[in-house]
Amino acid sequence: MKKILLTFLAVITVSTSVFAASTKQEALTFFNHYANSANNYDPAITTMYSPSARIIREVVKPDGSTVTRVTNTKRYISEMKKAQIVAKLRKYKNIYTNIKVEPTGTDTYKVSSLRQPSGESYKLKAYFVVKKQPNGKWLIIEEMMQTKVQMLINAQ
């Protein structure tokens, strides 16, 4: 009986750790899908954000100082749709490296990386907080990107 109980506990422990790892992998898979969709100007990218997502841009000035701008999902998606037209013509893409996924809560993960805009030699910090919804869909609930070009002029 003792062997059966120990075996049962071992199976539960292994199953739980496998489940946690697969959820972390799901968050990474979602992020990679997001990055690919963004780089291919897929209109479906707008459905990857929570309606109440917090969008943060940290503008890095030439002197190294920063200014933070925050806006809401509705405004950001509106501006994103406009910017995609120019970005597509310029074949603009972001390359993400040093990707790290850390749990921040139940079904919530912070995906941190360095972002290199196409045609540039510098890399900037970026992170996405993603959350698995009760229906199984993943959404971005917070996004922060450093930038050297401020597009959100009158951010809220």
Salt bridges, closest charged atoms under 4 A:
GLU26 OE1 - LYS132 NZ 2.98
GLU79 OE2 - ARG75 NE 2.72
GLU142 OE1 - ARG54 NH1 3.98
GLU143 OE2 - ARG57 NH2 2.46
